[in-house]
Amino acid sequence: MDIRQEFAKYHFPQYEVRGTQEERLEQIIDWLDLPVVVPIQEAVLRAEKS
């Protein structure tokens, strides 16, 4: 079973995210109405170093 089927099974919304890593992260933050605690570019740089 793939992840889309599992999302549908539990009625979770599905979003298609495109663009650069920063653009995708920004879209996800917007869709989920999350606060930006660390600037997106900085968050991506930190994640790449880990």
Predicted model as a PDB file, atoms N, CA, C, CB and O in Angstrom, pLDDT in the B-factor column:
MODEL        1                                                                  
ATOM      1  N   MET A   1       0.846  -1.169   0.000  1.00 66.00           N  
ATOM      2  CA  MET A   1       0.000   0.000   0.000  1.00 66.00           C  
ATOM      3  C   MET A   1       0.899   1.241   0.000  1.00 66.00           C  
ATOM      4  CB  MET A   1      -0.967  -0.007   1.225  1.00 66.00           C  
ATOM      5  O   MET A   1       1.893   1.290   0.725  1.00 66.00           O  
ATOM      6  N   ASP A   2       0.553   2.227  -0.802  1.00 85.00           N  
ATOM      7  CA  ASP A   2       1.396   3.419  -0.823  1.00 85.00           C  
ATOM      8  C   ASP A   2       0.838   4.497   0.104  1.00 85.00           C  
ATOM      9  CB  ASP A   2       1.519   3.962  -2.253  1.00 85.00           C  
ATOM     10  O   ASP A   2      -0.274   4.378   0.618  1.00 85.00           O  
ATOM     11  N   ILE A   3       1.615   5.527   0.304  1.00 85.00           N  
ATOM     12  CA  ILE A   3       1.254   6.566   1.274  1.00 85.00           C  
ATOM     13  C   ILE A   3      -0.035   7.296   0.889  1.00 85.00           C  
ATOM     14  CB  ILE A   3       2.391   7.572   1.405  1.00 85.00           C  
ATOM     15  O   ILE A   3      -0.789   7.714   1.768  1.00 85.00           O  
ATOM     16  N   ARG A   4      -0.296   7.454  -0.414  1.00 85.00           N  
ATOM     17  CA  ARG A   4      -1.535   8.136  -0.828  1.00 85.00           C  
ATOM     18  C   ARG A   4      -2.761   7.360  -0.390  1.00 85.00           C  
ATOM     19  CB  ARG A   4      -1.562   8.331  -2.347  1.00 85.00           C  
ATOM     20  O   ARG A   4      -3.760   7.952   0.017  1.00 85.00           O  
ATOM     21  N   GLN A   5      -2.696   6.041  -0.471  1.00 89.00           N  
ATOM     22  CA  GLN A   5      -3.827   5.217  -0.035  1.00 89.00           C  
ATOM     23  C   GLN A   5      -4.040   5.330   1.470  1.00 89.00           C  
ATOM     24  CB  GLN A   5      -3.604   3.751  -0.424  1.00 89.00           C  
ATOM     25  O   GLN A   5      -5.178   5.371   1.938  1.00 89.00           O  
ATOM     26  N   GLU A   6      -2.949   5.379   2.223  1.00 88.00           N  
ATOM     27  CA  GLU A   6      -3.058   5.522   3.674  1.00 88.00           C  
ATOM     28  C   GLU A   6      -3.653   6.881   4.044  1.00 88.00           C  
ATOM     29  CB  GLU A   6      -1.678   5.348   4.335  1.00 88.00           C  
ATOM     30  O   GLU A   6      -4.487   6.970   4.946  1.00 88.00           O  
ATOM     31  N   PHE A   7      -3.227   7.937   3.351  1.00 86.00           N  
ATOM     32  CA  PHE A   7      -3.793   9.256   3.606  1.00 86.00           C  
ATOM     33  C   PHE A   7      -5.294   9.235   3.324  1.00 86.00           C  
ATOM     34  CB  PHE A   7      -3.088  10.332   2.744  1.00 86.00           C  
ATOM     35  O   PHE A   7      -6.079   9.751   4.120  1.00 86.00           O  
ATOM     36  N   ALA A   8      -5.695   8.654   2.216  1.00 88.00           N  
ATOM     37  CA  ALA A   8      -7.111   8.590   1.847  1.00 88.00           C  
ATOM     38  C   ALA A   8      -7.900   7.770   2.876  1.00 88.00           C  
ATOM     39  CB  ALA A   8      -7.274   7.979   0.433  1.00 88.00           C  
ATOM     40  O   ALA A   8      -9.024   8.123   3.235  1.00 88.00           O  
ATOM     41  N   LYS A   9      -7.308   6.692   3.334  1.00 91.00           N  
ATOM     42  CA  LYS A   9      -7.952   5.812   4.312  1.00 91.00           C  
ATOM     43  C   LYS A   9      -8.341   6.583   5.578  1.00 91.00           C  
ATOM     44  CB  LYS A   9      -7.018   4.641   4.672  1.00 91.00           C  
ATOM     45  O   LYS A   9      -9.402   6.339   6.152  1.00 91.00           O  
ATOM     46  N   TYR A  10      -7.489   7.506   6.010  1.00 92.00           N  
ATOM     47  CA  TYR A  10      -7.743   8.271   7.230  1.00 92.00           C  
ATOM     48  C   TYR A  10      -8.262   9.681   6.953  1.00 92.00           C  
ATOM     49  CB  TYR A  10      -6.480   8.354   8.049  1.00 92.00           C  
ATOM     50  O   TYR A  10      -8.341  10.517   7.854  1.00 92.00           O  
ATOM     51  N   HIS A  11      -8.614   9.927   5.694  1.00 90.00           N  
ATOM     52  CA  HIS A  11      -9.189  11.215   5.278  1.00 90.00           C  
ATOM     53  C   HIS A  11      -8.254  12.404   5.526  1.00 90.00           C  
ATOM     54  CB  HIS A  11     -10.497  11.449   6.008  1.00 90.00           C  
ATOM     55  O   HIS A  11      -8.708  13.512   5.810  1.00 90.00           O  
ATOM     56  N   PHE A  12      -6.951  12.159   5.416  1.00 86.00           N  
ATOM     57  CA  PHE A  12      -5.983  13.239   5.521  1.00 86.00           C  
ATOM     58  C   PHE A  12      -5.913  13.950   4.181  1.00 86.00           C  
ATOM     59  CB  PHE A  12      -4.583  12.709   5.948  1.00 86.00           C  
ATOM     60  O   PHE A  12      -5.935  13.296   3.139  1.00 86.00           O  
ATOM     61  N   PRO A  13      -5.830  15.268   4.183  1.00 83.00           N  
ATOM     62  CA  PRO A  13      -5.705  15.984   2.908  1.00 83.00           C  
ATOM     63  C   PRO A  13      -4.359  15.688   2.253  1.00 83.00           C  
ATOM     64  CB  PRO A  13      -5.868  17.504   3.120  1.00 83.00           C  
ATOM     65  O   PRO A  13      -3.354  15.482   2.934  1.00 83.00           O  
ATOM     66  N   GLN A  14      -4.354  15.671   0.939  1.00 84.00           N  
ATOM     67  CA  GLN A  14      -3.133  15.430   0.192  1.00 84.00           C  
ATOM     68  C   GLN A  14      -2.787  16.686  -0.600  1.00 84.00           C  
ATOM     69  CB  GLN A  14      -3.284  14.201  -0.747  1.00 84.00           C  
ATOM     70  O   GLN A  14      -3.653  17.297  -1.226  1.00 84.00           O  
ATOM     71  N   TYR A  15      -1.535  17.055  -0.566  1.00 83.00           N  
ATOM     72  CA  TYR A  15      -1.072  18.229  -1.285  1.00 83.00           C  
ATOM     73  C   TYR A  15       0.084  17.840  -2.193  1.00 83.00           C  
ATOM     74  CB  TYR A  15      -0.650  19.346  -0.305  1.00 83.00           C  
ATOM     75  O   TYR A  15       0.947  17.044  -1.823  1.00 83.00           O  
ATOM     76  N   GLU A  16       0.085  18.412  -3.379  1.00 87.00           N  
ATOM     77  CA  GLU A  16       1.228  18.236  -4.272  1.00 87.00           C  
ATOM     78  C   GLU A  16       2.137  19.431  -4.077  1.00 87.00           C  
ATOM     79  CB  GLU A  16       0.784  18.093  -5.774  1.00 87.00           C  
ATOM     80  O   GLU A  16       1.704  20.577  -4.189  1.00 87.00           O  
ATOM     81  N   VAL A  17       3.391  19.160  -3.786  1.00 91.00           N  
ATOM     82  CA  VAL A  17       4.348  20.218  -3.491  1.00 91.00           C  
ATOM     83  C   VAL A  17       5.434  20.195  -4.559  1.00 91.00           C  
ATOM     84  CB  VAL A  17       4.959  20.049  -2.065  1.00 91.00           C  
ATOM     85  O   VAL A  17       6.038  19.156  -4.826  1.00 91.00           O  
ATOM     86  N   ARG A  18       5.674  21.355  -5.167  1.00 94.00           N  
ATOM     87  CA  ARG A  18       6.686  21.460  -6.222  1.00 94.00           C  
ATOM     88  C   ARG A  18       7.584  22.651  -5.950  1.00 94.00           C  
ATOM     89  CB  ARG A  18       6.025  21.588  -7.616  1.00 94.00           C  
ATOM     90  O   ARG A  18       7.250  23.534  -5.160  1.00 94.00           O  
ATOM     91  N   GLY A  19       8.718  22.662  -6.610  1.00 96.00           N  
ATOM     92  CA  GLY A  19       9.637  23.788  -6.508  1.00 96.00           C  
ATOM     93  C   GLY A  19      10.925  23.395  -5.821  1.00 96.00           C  
ATOM     94  O   GLY A  19      11.223  22.215  -5.636  1.00 96.00           O  
ATOM     95  N   THR A  20      11.686  24.419  -5.445  1.00 95.00           N  
ATOM     96  CA  THR A  20      12.937  24.183  -4.736  1.00 95.00           C  
ATOM     97  C   THR A  20      12.621  23.679  -3.336  1.00 95.00           C  
ATOM     98  CB  THR A  20      13.803  25.471  -4.679  1.00 95.00           C  
ATOM     99  O   THR A  20      11.467  23.680  -2.909  1.00 95.00           O  
ATOM    100  N   GLN A  21      13.639  23.257  -2.643  1.00 94.00           N  
ATOM    101  CA  GLN A  21      13.448  22.778  -1.281  1.00 94.00           C  
ATOM    102  C   GLN A  21      12.820  23.875  -0.413  1.00 94.00           C  
ATOM    103  CB  GLN A  21      14.792  22.316  -0.679  1.00 94.00           C  
ATOM    104  O   GLN A  21      11.914  23.609   0.376  1.00 94.00           O  
ATOM    105  N   GLU A  22      13.310  25.101  -0.569  1.00 95.00           N  
ATOM    106  CA  GLU A  22      12.761  26.214   0.200  1.00 95.00           C  
ATOM    107  C   GLU A  22      11.306  26.493  -0.178  1.00 95.00           C  
ATOM    108  CB  GLU A  22      13.605  27.467  -0.012  1.00 95.00           C  
ATOM    109  O   GLU A  22      10.476  26.744   0.696  1.00 95.00           O  
ATOM    110  N   GLU A  23      10.995  26.452  -1.472  1.00 96.00           N  
ATOM    111  CA  GLU A  23       9.621  26.697  -1.931  1.00 96.00           C  
ATOM    112  C   GLU A  23       8.667  25.621  -1.424  1.00 96.00           C  
ATOM    113  CB  GLU A  23       9.573  26.757  -3.464  1.00 96.00           C  
ATOM    114  O   GLU A  23       7.543  25.922  -1.022  1.00 96.00           O  
ATOM    115  N   ARG A  24       9.115  24.367  -1.444  1.00 95.00           N  
ATOM    116  CA  ARG A  24       8.264  23.278  -0.950  1.00 95.00           C  
ATOM    117  C   ARG A  24       7.995  23.439   0.540  1.00 95.00           C  
ATOM    118  CB  ARG A  24       8.919  21.912  -1.225  1.00 95.00           C  
ATOM    119  O   ARG A  24       6.869  23.250   1.000  1.00 95.00           O  
ATOM    120  N   LEU A  25       9.035  23.787   1.290  1.00 95.00           N  
ATOM    121  CA  LEU A  25       8.869  23.979   2.725  1.00 95.00           C  
ATOM    122  C   LEU A  25       7.914  25.129   3.014  1.00 95.00           C  
ATOM    123  CB  LEU A  25      10.221  24.237   3.387  1.00 95.00           C  
ATOM    124  O   LEU A  25       7.074  25.033   3.909  1.00 95.00           O  
ATOM    125  N   GLU A  26       8.040  26.209   2.262  1.00 95.00           N  
ATOM    126  CA  GLU A  26       7.145  27.356   2.443  1.00 95.00           C  
ATOM    127  C   GLU A  26       5.691  26.970   2.156  1.00 95.00           C  
ATOM    128  CB  GLU A  26       7.573  28.518   1.528  1.00 95.00           C  
ATOM    129  O   GLU A  26       4.787  27.391   2.877  1.00 95.00           O  
ATOM    130  N   GLN A  27       5.462  26.178   1.116  1.00 95.00           N  
ATOM    131  CA  GLN A  27       4.103  25.734   0.787  1.00 95.00           C  
ATOM    132  C   GLN A  27       3.519  24.890   1.913  1.00 95.00           C  
ATOM    133  CB  GLN A  27       4.100  24.935  -0.527  1.00 95.00           C  
ATOM    134  O   GLN A  27       2.358  25.062   2.286  1.00 95.00           O  
ATOM    135  N   ILE A  28       4.317  23.983   2.449  1.00 93.00           N  
ATOM    136  CA  ILE A  28       3.848  23.110   3.530  1.00 93.00           C  
ATOM    137  C   ILE A  28       3.505  23.938   4.764  1.00 93.00           C  
ATOM    138  CB  ILE A  28       4.917  22.046   3.879  1.00 93.00           C  
ATOM    139  O   ILE A  28       2.478  23.712   5.404  1.00 93.00           O  
ATOM    140  N   ILE A  29       4.369  24.900   5.095  1.00 94.00           N  
ATOM    141  CA  ILE A  29       4.121  25.774   6.242  1.00 94.00           C  
ATOM    142  C   ILE A  29       2.812  26.541   6.049  1.00 94.00           C  
ATOM    143  CB  ILE A  29       5.298  26.759   6.442  1.00 94.00           C  
ATOM    144  O   ILE A  29       2.011  26.654   6.976  1.00 94.00           O  
ATOM    145  N   ASP A  30       2.601  27.066   4.844  1.00 94.00           N  
ATOM    146  CA  ASP A  30       1.366  27.805   4.558  1.00 94.00           C  
ATOM    147  C   ASP A  30       0.138  26.915   4.665  1.00 94.00           C  
ATOM    148  CB  ASP A  30       1.431  28.423   3.169  1.00 94.00           C  
ATOM    149  O   ASP A  30      -0.846  27.291   5.301  1.00 94.00           O  
ATOM    150  N   TRP A  31       0.185  25.726   4.042  1.00 90.00           N  
ATOM    151  CA  TRP A  31      -0.973  24.824   4.044  1.00 90.00           C  
ATOM    152  C   TRP A  31      -1.342  24.380   5.453  1.00 90.00           C  
ATOM    153  CB  TRP A  31      -0.691  23.601   3.176  1.00 90.00           C  
ATOM    154  O   TRP A  31      -2.521  24.262   5.786  1.00 90.00           O  
ATOM    155  N   LEU A  32      -0.327  24.135   6.279  1.00 90.00           N  
ATOM    156  CA  LEU A  32      -0.596  23.649   7.628  1.00 90.00           C  
ATOM    157  C   LEU A  32      -0.718  24.785   8.640  1.00 90.00           C  
ATOM    158  CB  LEU A  32       0.498  22.697   8.059  1.00 90.00           C  
ATOM    159  O   LEU A  32      -0.920  24.546   9.831  1.00 90.00           O  
ATOM    160  N   ASP A  33      -0.593  26.024   8.159  1.00 94.00           N  
ATOM    161  CA  ASP A  33      -0.719  27.210   9.004  1.00 94.00           C  
ATOM    162  C   ASP A  33       0.226  27.136  10.205  1.00 94.00           C  
ATOM    163  CB  ASP A  33      -2.168  27.370   9.482  1.00 94.00           C  
ATOM    164  O   ASP A  33      -0.175  27.370  11.345  1.00 94.00           O  
ATOM    165  N   LEU A  34       1.488  26.806   9.926  1.00 96.00           N  
ATOM    166  CA  LEU A  34       2.500  26.693  10.968  1.00 96.00           C  
ATOM    167  C   LEU A  34       3.251  28.010  11.120  1.00 96.00           C  
ATOM    168  CB  LEU A  34       3.479  25.550  10.651  1.00 96.00           C  
ATOM    169  O   LEU A  34       3.388  28.761  10.154  1.00 96.00           O  
ATOM    170  N   PRO A  35       3.732  28.291  12.313  1.00 97.00           N  
ATOM    171  CA  PRO A  35       4.533  29.505  12.486  1.00 97.00           C  
ATOM    172  C   PRO A  35       5.946  29.282  11.941  1.00 97.00           C  
ATOM    173  CB  PRO A  35       4.587  29.917  13.981  1.00 97.00           C  
ATOM    174  O   PRO A  35       6.466  28.168  11.980  1.00 97.00           O  
ATOM    175  N   VAL A  36       6.549  30.337  11.442  1.00 96.00           N  
ATOM    176  CA  VAL A  36       7.938  30.265  10.992  1.00 96.00           C  
ATOM    177  C   VAL A  36       8.796  30.720  12.167  1.00 96.00           C  
ATOM    178  CB  VAL A  36       8.193  31.156   9.697  1.00 96.00           C  
ATOM    179  O   VAL A  36       8.823  31.903  12.507  1.00 96.00           O  
ATOM    180  N   VAL A  37       9.494  29.773  12.782  1.00 95.00           N  
ATOM    181  CA  VAL A  37      10.309  30.047  13.952  1.00 95.00           C  
ATOM    182  C   VAL A  37      11.742  30.364  13.535  1.00 95.00           C  
ATOM    183  CB  VAL A  37      10.279  28.857  14.922  1.00 95.00           C  
ATOM    184  O   VAL A  37      12.410  31.203  14.139  1.00 95.00           O  
ATOM    185  N   VAL A  38      12.195  29.680  12.501  1.00 95.00           N  
ATOM    186  CA  VAL A  38      13.524  29.886  11.930  1.00 95.00           C  
ATOM    187  C   VAL A  38      13.308  30.219  10.460  1.00 95.00           C  
ATOM    188  CB  VAL A  38      14.460  28.612  12.116  1.00 95.00           C  
ATOM    189  O   VAL A  38      12.521  29.544   9.797  1.00 95.00           O  
ATOM    190  N   PRO A  39      13.979  31.239   9.927  1.00 96.00           N  
ATOM    191  CA  PRO A  39      13.818  31.539   8.504  1.00 96.00           C  
ATOM    192  C   PRO A  39      14.035  30.279   7.651  1.00 96.00           C  
ATOM    193  CB  PRO A  39      14.802  32.650   8.077  1.00 96.00           C  
ATOM    194  O   PRO A  39      14.903  29.458   7.946  1.00 96.00           O  
ATOM    195  N   ILE A  40      13.247  30.148   6.611  1.00 96.00           N  
ATOM    196  CA  ILE A  40      13.239  28.930   5.799  1.00 96.00           C  
ATOM    197  C   ILE A  40      14.624  28.588   5.254  1.00 96.00           C  
ATOM    198  CB  ILE A  40      12.259  29.081   4.646  1.00 96.00           C  
ATOM    199  O   ILE A  40      15.053  27.438   5.346  1.00 96.00           O  
ATOM    200  N   GLN A  41      15.325  29.560   4.693  1.00 95.00           N  
ATOM    201  CA  GLN A  41      16.662  29.281   4.150  1.00 95.00           C  
ATOM    202  C   GLN A  41      17.595  28.774   5.238  1.00 95.00           C  
ATOM    203  CB  GLN A  41      17.254  30.540   3.498  1.00 95.00           C  
ATOM    204  O   GLN A  41      18.372  27.848   5.006  1.00 95.00           O  
ATOM    205  N   GLU A  42      17.528  29.363   6.406  1.00 96.00           N  
ATOM    206  CA  GLU A  42      18.370  28.914   7.516  1.00 96.00           C  
ATOM    207  C   GLU A  42      18.010  27.495   7.941  1.00 96.00           C  
ATOM    208  CB  GLU A  42      18.236  29.868   8.708  1.00 96.00           C  
ATOM    209  O   GLU A  42      18.896  26.687   8.220  1.00 96.00           O  
ATOM    210  N   ALA A  43      16.731  27.190   7.992  1.00 94.00           N  
ATOM    211  CA  ALA A  43      16.286  25.841   8.369  1.00 94.00           C  
ATOM    212  C   ALA A  43      16.806  24.807   7.384  1.00 94.00           C  
ATOM    213  CB  ALA A  43      14.751  25.775   8.438  1.00 94.00           C  
ATOM    214  O   ALA A  43      17.246  23.730   7.787  1.00 94.00           O  
ATOM    215  N   VAL A  44      16.759  25.126   6.091  1.00 94.00           N  
ATOM    216  CA  VAL A  44      17.250  24.189   5.081  1.00 94.00           C  
ATOM    217  C   VAL A  44      18.757  24.001   5.236  1.00 94.00           C  
ATOM    218  CB  VAL A  44      16.909  24.689   3.656  1.00 94.00           C  
ATOM    219  O   VAL A  44      19.244  22.872   5.166  1.00 94.00           O  
ATOM    220  N   LEU A  45      19.498  25.079   5.443  1.00 95.00           N  
ATOM    221  CA  LEU A  45      20.954  24.981   5.628  1.00 95.00           C  
ATOM    222  C   LEU A  45      21.294  24.128   6.858  1.00 95.00           C  
ATOM    223  CB  LEU A  45      21.576  26.393   5.773  1.00 95.00           C  
ATOM    224  O   LEU A  45      22.209  23.306   6.819  1.00 95.00           O  
ATOM    225  N   ARG A  46      20.559  24.330   7.928  1.00 95.00           N  
ATOM    226  CA  ARG A  46      20.783  23.530   9.156  1.00 95.00           C  
ATOM    227  C   ARG A  46      20.519  22.051   8.888  1.00 95.00           C  
ATOM    228  CB  ARG A  46      19.870  24.029  10.316  1.00 95.00           C  
ATOM    229  O   ARG A  46      21.282  21.185   9.318  1.00 95.00           O  
ATOM    230  N   ALA A  47      19.440  21.776   8.179  1.00 93.00           N  
ATOM    231  CA  ALA A  47      19.077  20.378   7.886  1.00 93.00           C  
ATOM    232  C   ALA A  47      20.131  19.722   6.997  1.00 93.00           C  
ATOM    233  CB  ALA A  47      17.690  20.307   7.203  1.00 93.00           C  
ATOM    234  O   ALA A  47      20.448  18.546   7.176  1.00 93.00           O  
ATOM    235  N   GLU A  48      20.674  20.475   6.040  1.00 93.00           N  
ATOM    236  CA  GLU A  48      21.689  19.917   5.162  1.00 93.00           C  
ATOM    237  C   GLU A  48      22.979  19.597   5.907  1.00 93.00           C  
ATOM    238  CB  GLU A  48      21.974  20.874   4.031  1.00 93.00           C  
ATOM    239  O   GLU A  48      23.708  18.687   5.514  1.00 93.00           O  
ATOM    240  N   LYS A  49      23.268  20.332   6.977  1.00 94.00           N  
ATOM    241  CA  LYS A  49      24.484  20.094   7.764  1.00 94.00           C  
ATOM    242  C   LYS A  49      24.348  18.894   8.680  1.00 94.00           C  
ATOM    243  CB  LYS A  49      24.826  21.319   8.586  1.00 94.00           C  
ATOM    244  O   LYS A  49      25.353  18.308   9.082  1.00 94.00           O  
ATOM    245  N   SER A  50      23.112  18.516   9.019  1.00 86.00           N  
ATOM    246  CA  SER A  50      22.882  17.402   9.949  1.00 86.00           C  
ATOM    247  C   SER A  50      23.108  16.068   9.302  1.00 86.00           C  
ATOM    248  CB  SER A  50      21.485  17.453  10.502  1.00 86.00           C  
ATOM    249  O   SER A  50      22.956  15.033   9.951  1.00 86.00           O  
TER     250      SER A  50                                                      
ENDMDL                                                                          
END                                                                             
